Amino acid sequence: MIARLRGELAEVGADHAVLDVGGVGYLLWCSGRTLTAIGEVGGNVLLFTEMQVREDAITLYGFGSSAERETFRLLTSVQGVGGRVALSILSVLDAGELSRAIASGDKAMVARANGVGPKLAMRIVNELKDKMGGIAIGPGALGLPAAKGGVADDALSALANLGFKPVEASIAVGAAVEELGDGATLDAVVRLALRKAAK
C-alpha cells in the first residue's frame, strides 16, 4: 500500500497530477481543491495517497492533507460512491464543510457536487451521520470558540469516551467554552458540557 509520495510535480491536469518520484511518474487523481493548492509544475510536493486495486485497474488518489484522505475513505464506504464521485464532492466541500453538512442533514449541500443526485446525497448524509463527526470537527469547526491550551480538545475526548457522538460533544463543549471563557479549567468545561449535552 502506498500511503504518501514526495517528489517533483511533473504535470497537472483538470482532475489529476503526475508526481515524479525518483524518475518514476505516478498519476494521481485529485480533487480540484488539492490541485489548486499543490503549487506550480516543477515544485517539490508531498501528497497523501489512497490506492485502490481492482481486477481491471490499480488507481492512486492524491490528497493535500490526511483529513481529506480520511474523508475520501469514508465517502467511498458509502454504496454508490466511487473514487471519482468522492473527489467531486471534495472539490466542492472540504472535510469540515462536509462534516457540518452531514451533521445538519443538509443533503442539498452535498448534492452540489457533480454526479451526486438527491438520492445519493441523502444516502451519504444518512450513512455518515454517526461516522463523520470525528474528522475536522472541533468547537472552531462549527463556528464555536475553542479554548486555549487544548482544554476543548481534552473535553471533547472526555465526552467521546463517555459515549457521546462527536457532533454532540463538539456542540456541547463549544457552548461550555463560550459560556465559561478561555481561562476555564478542564473539569469545569466537562461538567458544563455534560449538562448541556444532556438537555
C-alpha positions in Angstrom: 0.0 0.0 0.0 1.3 3.4 -0.9 0.5 5.9 1.8 2.2 9.0 0.6 4.5 10.3 -2.1 7.0 13.1 -2.2 8.5 14.3 -5.5 8.6 16.9 -8.2 5.3 17.9 -9.7 5.7 17.0 -13.3 2.2 17.7 -14.7 -1.2 19.0 -13.6 -4.4 18.2 -15.5 -8.1 19.1 -14.9 -8.5 16.1 -12.5 -5.1 14.7 -11.9 -1.4 15.3 -11.2 1.7 13.4 -12.2 4.4 13.2 -9.5 8.0 12.3 -10.5 9.4 10.2 -7.6 13.0 9.1 -8.4 12.4 9.1 -12.1 9.0 7.2 -11.9 5.9 9.3 -12.8 2.9 8.5 -10.6 -0.5 9.6 -11.9 -2.7 10.6 -9.0 -6.4 11.6 -9.3 -7.1 14.6 -7.1 -9.8 16.9 -6.1 -9.9 20.4 -7.6 -9.1 21.8 -4.1 -5.9 19.7 -3.9 -4.9 20.6 -7.5 -5.3 24.3 -6.7 -3.2 24.0 -3.5 -0.2 21.9 -4.7 1.6 24.7 -6.5 3.5 25.1 -9.7 4.9 22.4 -12.0 8.5 21.8 -11.1 7.9 22.3 -7.4 8.5 19.7 -4.6 5.2 18.2 -3.4 4.1 15.8 -0.7 0.7 14.1 -1.3 -1.1 11.7 0.9 -2.4 8.8 -1.2 -5.0 6.1 -1.3 -4.5 3.1 -3.6 -7.5 1.2 -4.9 -6.8 -2.2 -6.5 -9.5 -3.8 -8.8 -9.5 -6.6 -11.3 -9.0 -4.2 -14.2 -7.1 -1.3 -12.7 -4.8 0.0 -9.9 -5.7 3.6 -9.2 -3.9 6.2 -7.0 -5.7 9.1 -5.5 -3.8 12.1 -4.1 -4.7 14.4 -1.2 -3.3 17.6 0.2 -4.0 16.6 3.8 -4.6 13.4 5.8 -8.1 14.8 6.8 -9.0 15.0 3.1 -7.8 11.4 2.6 -9.8 10.2 5.7 -12.9 11.9 4.3 -12.4 10.3 1.0 -12.2 6.9 2.7 -15.5 7.5 4.5 -17.2 8.7 1.3 -16.1 5.7 -0.7 -17.5 3.4 2.1 -21.0 4.5 1.0 -22.6 2.3 -1.6 -22.7 4.1 -4.9 -19.8 6.5 -4.1 -16.7 5.6 -6.2 -13.4 7.4 -6.1 -14.3 9.9 -8.8 -17.6 10.9 -7.2 -15.8 11.3 -3.8 -13.3 13.6 -5.4 -16.1 15.6 -7.0 -17.6 16.1 -3.5 -14.2 17.0 -2.1 -13.7 19.6 -4.9 -16.9 21.4 -3.7 -16.7 20.8 0.1 -13.6 20.5 2.4 -13.7 18.0 5.3 -15.0 20.5 7.8 -17.8 21.8 5.4 -18.8 18.2 4.6 -18.9 17.3 8.3 -21.2 20.3 9.0 -23.4 19.5 6.1 -23.8 15.9 7.2 -24.3 16.8 10.9 -27.1 19.2 9.9 -28.6 16.8 7.4 -28.0 19.2 4.5 -28.3 16.9 1.6 -28.6 19.9 -0.8 -25.1 21.0 0.1 -23.7 17.5 -0.7 -25.7 17.4 -3.9 -23.9 20.5 -5.2 -21.1 18.1 -6.4 -21.2 16.8 -10.0 -22.5 13.3 -10.2 -24.4 13.4 -6.9 -28.2 13.4 -7.2 -30.7 13.9 -4.3 -31.0 10.1 -3.6 -27.2 9.6 -3.3 -26.8 12.8 -1.3 -29.4 11.5 1.2 -27.7 8.1 1.4 -24.3 9.9 2.1 -25.9 12.0 4.8 -27.7 9.1 6.4 -24.8 6.6 6.4 -22.1 9.0 7.5 -24.1 10.9 10.2 -22.5 8.9 13.0 -19.1 8.5 11.4 -18.2 11.8 10.0 -18.1 13.9 13.2 -14.6 12.7 14.1 -12.9 14.4 11.1 -12.2 18.1 11.2 -14.8 18.7 13.9 -14.0 20.7 16.9 -15.5 23.7 18.5 -13.8 26.0 16.0 -15.0 23.9 13.1 -18.6 24.6 13.9 -18.1 28.3 14.3 -17.9 28.0 18.1 -14.9 29.3 20.1 -12.1 26.9 21.0 -10.4 27.0 24.4 -6.7 27.8 24.6 -4.2 25.2 25.8 -6.1 22.2 24.5 -8.8 22.3 27.1 -11.5 22.0 24.4 -9.7 19.0 22.8 -9.4 17.3 26.1 -13.1 17.9 26.9 -14.1 16.6 23.5 -12.1 13.4 24.2 -13.7 13.0 27.6 -17.2 13.3 26.2 -16.3 10.9 23.3 -15.1 8.4 25.9 -18.4 8.7 27.7 -20.2 7.6 24.5 -21.3 11.0 23.1 -21.3 11.3 19.3 -18.6 13.6 18.0 -21.0 16.3 16.7 -23.0 16.3 20.0 -19.8 16.5 22.0 -18.4 19.3 19.8 -21.5 21.5 20.2 -21.7 20.9 23.9 -18.0 21.7 24.5 -18.2 24.8 22.3 -21.1 26.1 24.2 -19.4 25.4 27.5 -16.2 27.2 26.4 -18.2 30.2 25.2 -20.0 30.5 28.5 -17.0 29.9 30.8 -14.3 31.7 28.8 -10.8 30.8 27.7 -9.5 30.5 31.3 -11.8 27.7 32.2 -10.4 24.5 33.7 -10.9 21.1 32.1 -13.1 20.0 35.0 -15.4 23.0 34.7 -15.7 22.7 30.9 -16.5 18.9 31.0 -19.1 19.4 33.8 -20.9 22.2 31.9 -20.7 20.4 28.6 -22.2 17.3 30.2 -25.2 19.4 31.4 -25.6 21.0 28.0 -25.4 17.6 26.2 -28.0 16.1 28.5 -30.6 18.7 27.7 
